[in-house]
């Protein structure tokens, strides 16, 4: 049987093509010179400082020139710290002419950071003050190959620690005197220039080798379907070491001349959106889902639920005839979000359809994307002309895709080809070979294409629960339904040996509940009573499912699930606790 060729998403725009990130920063300096690249808080409340693209790229060139002058040409250089201008400056000064950049996960335990420093073989590292003690241990224990320590915060170079600020000054002086080592540095577009570690423990995490070609191909794909530009401000929330934030929330905005503001933390999101007048945000679904719940809670508190429901019906009706009045109808909601918010893009996990639909109804275009570190990262995404609830949209223009060994429902492992696909796992030939089949990259995710070529992810290949009768249970499907239960913060679905049939599995669920919601809204404080209430809700879900998918046992807890730093549940670790 001939494999059906799956159509890619339609390009809405024809963006400029870039061969490498150096071309991007040079283009941005030329086209967007006086536009703000960053919006930063000052000590004076309500007053913000803007850094223009001209200033930004001048600092990149200066820092890169200085790095080469101290002997770091063609070296691997690490970056660790909070999301901030200095982090992004470090990254681009390395990758655009100095050497190979190695972003490190700032949220890892100290021992794991030390392990990655050793494994990556970096010879220099940029870091913020928060990691001073870690760097002291690196020095004392002589971990790895690091000879150059560069502080993002130090005002001056001393005690063997370079100041980023002073290196920029040095680079500016060198440039004035005619130095062109960085400016004229040739970029090998297909060589490893970025090394990113996959999430997980250091023993299991793999070093993904990416090139300028990989990243720029993905930026081109993103630019062909999303319209972000000089009038937009993005709020940087996800950690910058993560490829989703790095490509979509950092490098893509630079390529289109958008402004970036930095979130001060989870508790400050709503405030930051409002004060920075954010228009675009990239994040994981759970963040947007929680925001949506808070909006609904506020609406209910004000006694406006009926009014809002009527507004949604009215706006949806008007949309059907081509009239968009959403921002007018829900002007109060938009005012509380700063008045400029227009676009949410979610990735890294399944998006609750209710929240996605809800934000779209309010006039905040909300889309789901999908990708992996190994694919630079985005493989597919929804956009304004490509949406279907529950799907991740269609393949991006540069991708081909197919399903490996589909079952009777058409579900199998998603495999892709694209110039966005990694060079391989650094120093791990065995893992690289396992990840490819006849030139196709194996994503490890189970999926199917519908008749219109929309992609639906059903779960991870490694997490699927296979019953004795051959039926497959995809935990993520059930978890999405369970997480909609009022008072449930998150859930974990798993299979365990059935007492009645030791050779088979029964479906179980661990539910993390919100104590405050159960007390305030249901008057329940005793955990057994809460469990009884939740079990009734689970039974209602079971009624809508085929019998083999029935959840037969639940556990309830207030303890959060074990997650990676990008908020993905560590299923293997969680199984040890149930």
N, C-alpha and C positions, 0 to 999 in steps of 0.2 A: 504494500500500500504506500502511495506517495505521501510524504509529509506535507501538511498544509503550511504554506508560508504565512506567517502572521504579520499583519500590517502594523507599521509604527504609527505613533501619534502624528497628527498633522502639524507641520511647522506653521506657526502664526506669524513669525518674523524671520527676517534674513539677517542675522547678526554678523558682525565682523569676526573673521576667523583669526585666531592667534596660534602661533606655533609654540610659544613658551610664555612663561609668566613675566619674563623681562620685557617682552613686547607689550604685555598688558600694562605694566607700570609706566612704561615710556609713553604709551598711548594715553593713559589717564592723566599723566602730567601735562601733556599737550592739549588734550580736549577739555579737561575739567580743572585746569590749573587753579582757578579761584573758588571752586566749589568745595564745600566741607567734606573731608574724608572721615573726620571724627567729630563728635560732639561730646565734650567732657565737662564734668562738674567742677566748679571752683569752690573755694572756701566760702564765698558769698552765696547765701541761699537764693536759689532761683536764677542765678547767673551762670551761663555756660560758656565754655571756651571752644571755639571751632578751630580745627587744624585743617588747612587746605591741602588739596592734592599736590600742589606745588611744594609746600613745606614737607609733606609726607614723603614724597619721592626723593626730594633733596636729602632728607635724613636717611632714607634707605641707601642711596648712593654713597653717602658719607660713611655710614656704618660699614657697608660692604668694603669700601676702600680701606678703612682702618683694619678690618679683619684680615684682609690679604696682607697688609703691611706688617702685621705681627706674626705672620707665618701660618695662616689658616686656609690658604688656597687648597682646594680639593680635599678638605678634611670633613669628617662627620661632626656635626655640631648639634647638641641637644638644646631643647627649649622646654622649660617647665615654669608654670606660674598661673596666676589668675587671668581671666579674659581681660585684656587691656591693650592699649595702643603699643606699649613696649614689646608685648609678646608678638604682635603682628609685624612690627618693625623688624624684630630679630629674625623671624621666619623669612621674610622677603629679602633681607640683607644677606642671608645665607644662600637661599635657593636661586637667586637671580645673578649669580656670578662667583660666589665664594666656594660653596661645597654642597654637601648633602645635609638636609635638615632632618632632625629626628625629634618630633614632638613627643613629649612624655606625659602620661596621665597624672595630673596633679592630685587626684583623689585616692591614689593607691596608697596602701600602707608603706611605711618607710622601707621595710625590707624588700618589698617588691620594686620600689623605685630604684634601690641600689642594684637589684638584680638586672633590671632593664639597662641601667647605665653600663654595667659590665657586658651584657649581651650585645648591646648596640655598637660597642667599640668606639664611642664618641671620644674626641680629643679635646673638646671644649663644650661649655654649657652656659647658656643664659638662664638666669633664675631670679625669682623675686625674693624679698626678705623672708617670706614664710618658710623658705627652704634652706636658710642659713645653716641650721643644725645638720640637715642631711648632707650638705656640702662639706661640713666639717668632718663628718664620718668618712666621706669619700677620700678626703685628704689623709686623715689619720690611718685608715685601713688600706690606703692605696688601691682603691677599687677602680677597675677599668684602666683606661688610658688617658684620663683627663689631665691636661697640662694647663688649660686656660679656664679660669672661672670668671664669669662676667655677670655682674650684678645689674639688674634692671633698676634698682633703687639707689645705689650708692652715688654720692655726689662727686666723689673723687676716687682715683685709683690708689690703693694702698694695701699693704700686707699681702701682696700677691694676688689681689682680687681687682680685676678691671671694672671700671665704671662704664656702663653703656653710654651715659651722657658724655663722658670725657672721650670715649672712642669716636662718638659722632663729631665732637669738636676737632679731634685729630684728623678725621677723614675730611672735614671741610677745609682744613689747612692744606692737606695733601692735594685735594682737588684744585684749590686756588693756585697751587704750585705746579699744576699740570699733570698730576697723577691720573692715569687712565686704566689702571689694572682691572678695576671692577667694571667701569663703564664699557670697556672694550672686550670684556670676558665673553668668550663664545660659549653658547649653551648647546649641549648635546641633547636634543629634544627627546631621544629615545633611551637615554641612559638613566639609571636610578638616581634621582635627585631628592626623593622624599622617602623616608622609612617610617612606616606607621605600624604600631603593634595592635593586633586584634584584641578585643576585650577578653577577659578571663584571667586566671592566675598566670604568673610569669612562666611557669613550666609548660603551660598549654598555649599561651599566646604565641602567635606567629608574627614575624617581621615581614610586613607587606612592602614590596619594592614598587614604587610608583615613579613615573617619569613626567616631565613637562607635557609631553604629548597626551598621556593619560588624563591629566587634570584639565588641560585646555580643551580636549575633546568633550569632556563633561560640561565645562563652562559653556561651550558652544551649544550643546543640547539644551541646557537650562535656558539660555538666552533666546532660543528659538521658540519657546512656548510661554515664558514669563516676561512680563513687561515691568521691569524695575529700572529706575533711572535716577537722575540727579535730584529729583524732587522728593525722593524717598529717604526715610530714616529707618534702619533696621536695628532691632534690639538684640544684641549678642548675649545669649543665655547659655546654650549648650557649651560644654568645654571645648576649647579651640583645638585640642589635640585630636578630637574626634573628627573623622573625615567628613561627616555630614555638615557640621558647623564650619569646618575648615574650608570646604569647597563652596557650599551654598551660602553660608552666613559670613564669609570673609573674602575669599578670592573672587567669587562672582560679583559681589557689590563693588569691589575695586575695579572690575572690568567694565562696569556700567556707570561709574561715577556716583554711586549712592553713598549716603552718610551712615556711619556705624556708631551706635551708642552702646555702652556696656551696662548690663544688668548688675545690680549690687547684691543680688541674692534672691532666693525663692520668695522670701517675705516682702520683697520690694518690687516685685514684677508689676503689679497694678499701678503703683506709684510711678515707677520708671516709664511705663508706657505713656502715662498721662503727661509727665513733666518733660519728657524728651519729644513728645508728640510723634510717637512711633507710628509708622504706616505699614511696616512689614515685619513679620516675626517668623523665625524658623525654630521649631522645637519638637519634642516628642509628644505623642498624643495625650499622655496622662496630664501634662501641663495644661493643654487646651481644654481637656475634659473637666479638670478641676475649676478652671476659669469659668466654664459654662455653668457648672453646678453653682458656683458662687453668684453668678448673675441671676440664675433662676431663684436662688434663695433670697436675694435682695428684692427681686420683683414680688415674690410671695409675701415678704415682710411688709412691703409697701401696699399690699392689697391690690396689686395691678395685674395679677395672673390672667384674669378674664380679658382685660384690655389688651394685653400682649398677645394672647392667643388669637383674638380677633384681628389684631394688627398683622400677625403672621399669615392668616387666611387671606386678608386683603392684599398684602404685598405679593403673596404667591399667585393670586388671581391676576394682579396687574402685570406680573412678570411674564405670565403666559401670553399676554397680548403685547409684550415688548415694552412695557412701561416699568421703569425701576424707581420706586419711591421708598426703598428700604431705609435709606439713611435719614429721610425726613420722618417716616413713621416711627423709627426707633432712635430719634435724635437724642433722647435722654441717655440711652445706653451708650451711644457713641461719645456723648459729652463726658461720661465717666471714664471712657477709654482714651481721652485726649483729643478726640474729634478727627483724627487723621487715619486711624487704623482701618486698613482695607484688605490685607492679605495675610493669611496664615498658611504655612506649609508644614505638614507633620510628616515625620519619618521615624524609622527605627522600630516601630511596633504597629500593631493593628489599631485603627482609629475607630472609636465608637461612632456608628452611623448617626445616632441621635444628636451628638454634639456637633458633628460635621454639618448635618442638615440644619441644626439650630443656628449656628453662626452664619451660615449662608442666608438663612431667613432674615437675620438681623442686618445683612449687608456687609458682612466681613467675609470675603471670598475665602473659603477654607478647603484645602485640597490635601490629599494624601499622596505621598511619594514612597518609593521603595528602592533600596540599594544596599550595597555592602562596601566595606573598606576596600575590598579587592577590585571593585568596579568604579572607584574614584569619586563619588560612590553611587550616583543615582542611575538606576536602570529604567525605571518607569515612574510616571507621575500623572495625576489628574491636572487639568487646567480648565480654563473657562469654556473651552469647546470640546472637552474630553472628560466627562464625569459620569460615574455610575456608582451609586452608594455601595460600599462594601468592597469595591475593587481598588486597585492601586493605579488605575488608569491604563494606558497603553505603553508599549516599549518606546523609549526615546529614539529620535531619528537615527542615531549611529549604531543602534543595537539590532541584532537578530536574536530570536529566541525560539526555543522548542521545549517540549515536555519529554523527559526521558522515562521510558517504561510506564506509560499511563495506564491506570486501572480502568474498570468499566465506566467510571464517572469522568474519565479523562484527566484524573489527578496523577501527577508524577513529579519528579524533580525538575525544577526549572533550570535550563542551561542557556547560556548566552554567549554571543560573540560581539566584540566591539573594540575600537581603539582605546576605550576607557578601561579595558580589563588589564589588570596588573602585569608587570613583568614576571612575577613569581614571588615565592616566599624566599627571602634572603637566607642563604646558607641552609636551605632545607629542600633539597631536590626531591626527596621522597614525598613530602607533603604537596609540593607543586605538581608532581605527576598525578597524584591522587585527585587533584582538583580539576583536572582537565580530561576530557574524553574526546578523542578525534578533533582536537582544536576548540572544543566547546568548554567553557568554564562552568563547572557544576556549582550552583549557588548553595546547595544544601537545604533549600526551601521547597516545600511541596506546593504545587499550584496547578491551575488550569486556565485555559483561555476560553472565554465564551464565544458565541457565534460572531460577535462584533469585534473580537480580538482584545477585549478588556481582560486584564489579568486579575485573578483572585488567588491570594495566598491562603493556604489552608493550615499551614504550620511548618515547623522544622522537621526535616526527615528524621533526625535523631530523637525527637520527642514524641513521634506518633505512637499511639497505643494500639497494638495488634491483638485482637481477641482470638480465642480458639477457633471460632467459626470463619476466621479470615477477614472479618470486618475491621476497618481502620477508624480509630477515634482520633480526631485532631483536637488536642487540649485547648488550643487558642480559641477555637470556635465556641466551646462551652464557657470558657473564661470571659469572653466578650458579653455573653448573656448574663452570667452571674454578676459581673461587675456593674450591671444596670440595676441590680437590686438596691433599693434605698438603704443606706447605711453601710454598704460593702465598699471598702476602699480598694481592695484588690483580691485576686484569688489565684489558686494554683490547682489545676486538675491533673490527676495522676491515676495510674492503674496499680492495683495491688492484688495479691493472691486472694482468690475467692475461697472462703471457708467451705462452701458447698462443693466446689470443684477446684481442687488444688492446681490443676493444669490450666485453669483459665484465670482471667483477671476481672475484677470489678472496678467500676469507675468511682473514684473518690474525689472530693474537693476540700481544699483548705481555704477558708474564708477569713480575711482580715477585716474586722469590723471597726466602725467609728463609734466609740463609747458615747461621745457627746450627742450624736444624732439619735441613738437608741434611747438615751435618757430624756432628751428634750422633746423628740417627736413621737416616741412610742411609750414613754414612761417605763422603760425597762432598764434595770441596772444589774440584775443577776445574769451571769453568763449562760446558765442553763435555759433561762427564759428567752434570751437572745438567740440561742441555738435553735430553740423550738420555733421561734418566729422565722428564722432563716430557712429552716427545714421545710416549712410550709411554702415559702417562696421557691425553693428548689423543686418541690413537687409540681408547682405550676409550670416551671420550665420543662420538667420531664414530660408533662402532658403534651407538649408541642413537639416532642422528639420521638424518633423511632426507639423501640424498647432497648435495643442494644446500646444506645447512647445514654440511658438513664444514669444519673448520679445516684449511687446507692448508699453512700456514706459521706458525712461531712465532719470536719473539725472546724472550730472557730477559735480565733485568737486576736489579740491586739498587736502582736509582734509582727513587724513588717517583714515581707519576703526578702530573701537575700538577692541582691541585685548587683549588676556591673555598674560602673560609674556613669553609664549612659542609660541607666534605669531599666535594663533588660533583666528579667528574672534568671538567676543561675539555677536552672532546673536540676542539674546533677547535685548541686549542693543542697538544694531544697529537699530533694528526695531523701537525703540522709536524716532530715528532721521530722519526716511524717511517719 
